[in-house]
Amino acid sequence: MDIEKNEVSTPINSPEKTESWKELAKEIAKFALIAVCVVLPFRIYIAEPYLVDGRSMDPTFATGNYLIVDKLSYEVGAPKRNSVIVFKYPNDPSKSFIKRIIGLPGETVVMKDGNVRIVNTENPQGFDLDSLYVTHKCPVEIQNCITNIEKTLSSDEYFVLGDNRAESFDSRYWGPLNKKFLQGRPVLRLWPINKIGIFPGDDVKNNLTQ
């Protein structure tokens, strides 16, 4: 005659169950600590995600573009002309802007009727900046859109402009950008899907790289 064997589960509040939950909690806490130690420094010092909001860089960037910004490059090097950069707005560092480098330290930027001319040591007579990426210039009917300006930069200043000249709040209005406000450059565009790519905005065909 067979004897039926009944399996009895361990009570929820048994010492074995309690010890098991403690071990699990420890592992989770350990994993969370490691994640924070790795992710936090990465975001602070190496790369950080940004979401574009506004039309100042249209059509290069549009509202909703999701970018990964490299924050390490400018700690060891300096941005080049025509590079797209993310920086803290000098008059309110809690805000971040995205613009394009036009003038480098020590240069004089001359804008006349919307056309930009750069004067520097290598080009004392100046050279015209070929801004092929600018499709939205200042309309004649908008009187407060600056199309004429001349500014000489100090050894730690940059002149930045938005690709959408008609709607960009940039160095024309609030002055040169001190290098201490630089945050980094976009290295990846992850959204929208049809525009995924590396170094977005830096593929400008410009044969003047002085």
N, C-alpha and C positions, 0 to 999 in steps of 0.2 A: 504494500500500500504506500503510494507516494504521499509525502507530506508537503503541503504548499508552503513555499518560502516567501515571506513578505519582506520587501525592502523598506527600510525606514530612513527618511532623509534627515539630515542634521538640522536641528532647530535653528531658526534664524538668529536667535540671540545666543547661540552656543559659542564657546571660546574659540572654536576653529573658524567659524564664520567671521567673528569680530576681528580675528588676527588677519584673515584674508583681506578684509576691507581696508584694514590699516596699511597692509603692504601695497595694495592697489593705489591708495591715496598717496603713499610715499612716492611711488613710481610716477604718478601724474604730476605731483609737485616738482619732482626732479626734472621731468621732461619740460615742464613750463619754465623752470629756472634756466635750463640750458637754452630753450628757445628765446627767452628774453635776452640772455647774454649774447646770443648770436645775432638775432634780428635787430635789436635796438641799436647797437653800434653800427650795424650795416646801414640802417636807415639814417642815422645821424651823420655818419662820416663818408659813406660810399655811394649809396643810391637811394632815391626816394621817389614815390609815385606822385604825379601832379595831374590835375584835371584842368584843362583849359576852359576859361570862362571869359567870353568877350570876342569882339571882332577886330581887335587891333592888329592881328597878324594874318588876317584873311587875305588871300586864299591859302596861305601856307599852313595855317592852323585855324581850326574852328572850335566853337564851343562844344564841349563834350569829348574832345580828343584826350585820350589817356596816355600820358607820357611817363617814362622812367628817366629820371634826371641823374646824371653822374655828378656827384659832389666832390670827387677826389681830384679830378684832372686839374682844376684851377688852384689846388693847393700846391701843386708841383710845377705848374706851367701857367702861361697866360693865354687868354682867348685871342683868336685871330680875327681879322676883318671878315665880315659876312657870316660869322658864326652866330647861331641862335643861342641865346643864354636865358637862364632864369635867375632872377636876382630879387633882393629885398628892395621895396620902394623906399628910397632915402627919407622921404617925409613921413613915412609910416611903415617901419620895418616889420610890422605884423602882417603886411600884405606882400605877396610875391607877384612880380610881373614877368612876362616873357617878351623879349624884343630881339633885335638883331644889332650886332656890333657894326658900327659904321666908321667911327673915328677912334684911333688908338692913342695911347699916352704921348703927349708932346706934339701932336698934330694940330692943324687948324682945319676945321670943317666949315666950308662955305656953301651955303644953300641959296640958290637964286632961282626963282620961279619953279621951285620944286626939284631942280637938278642939283646934285651934290658934287662938290669938288673938294679934293683932299690935298692939303699942302703939308709936306714934311721935309725932313733933311734930304732924303733921296730924290725928292721931287719939289725943288724950291718954287717952280712955276706952277706946280699943282697938276693933278690929273683928275679926269672926270670919272666918277664912280658909275659903273654900268649896272644899274639897278633893274635887271630884267624881271625880277620877282615882284616888282611893284606894279600892280594892275589897278589899284584904287588911289589915284592922286587927288590932291586937294581941289575940289570944284571951285570955279571962279566965284560962284554965288555965296560960298561959305567964307565970310570975311575973317572969322576968328581961327581959320586953319592956316597955320604958319608955313609959308613957302620961301621966306627969305630970312636967313640968319647966318651969323658968323661967330664961331666960338673956337678959342684956342684952349687946348686941354693941358692940364698939368701932368706931371710924371706918373700920377696914380689915378688918372681919370679916363673914362671911355665915353664916347658919344653913341647913344643907342636910339634907334628908330623902329617903329612898327612897320611891317610890310604894307599895312593898310594906312597910308599916310593921311587919308581923310578922317579916320576915326581913332587914331592912336594918340594916347597921352604919353609923351616920351621926352627925350632930352631937349626938344624944341621948347617945351613948356616949363619943365622943372630943373633943367640944367644937366651938366655932365654927371655920369655915374662913377662914384668912387669905387675902386676895386674891392674895398672891404665889404661891399654889399653883394658881391658875386656869390651865387649859390651853386651853379653848375650849368651843364648843357644837356639837352635832351639826347639820349643815346638810343632810345627805343620809342616807337609809337605803337601801342598795342590796340588802340581803338580809334577810328572805325576799322573793321576788318579789311576793307578794300584799300586801306592806306597803311597797313602794318609795314614797318621798315626800321632800319637802323639809321642813326644820325639824321632824323627828319629835319628838313629845312636847310641842311648843310649841302644839299646837292645843287646849289645855285651855280649856274654856268657863268662864271665871271673870270675873264682873262686878265684882270688887273688885281694882282694880289700883293702889291707893294705894302 
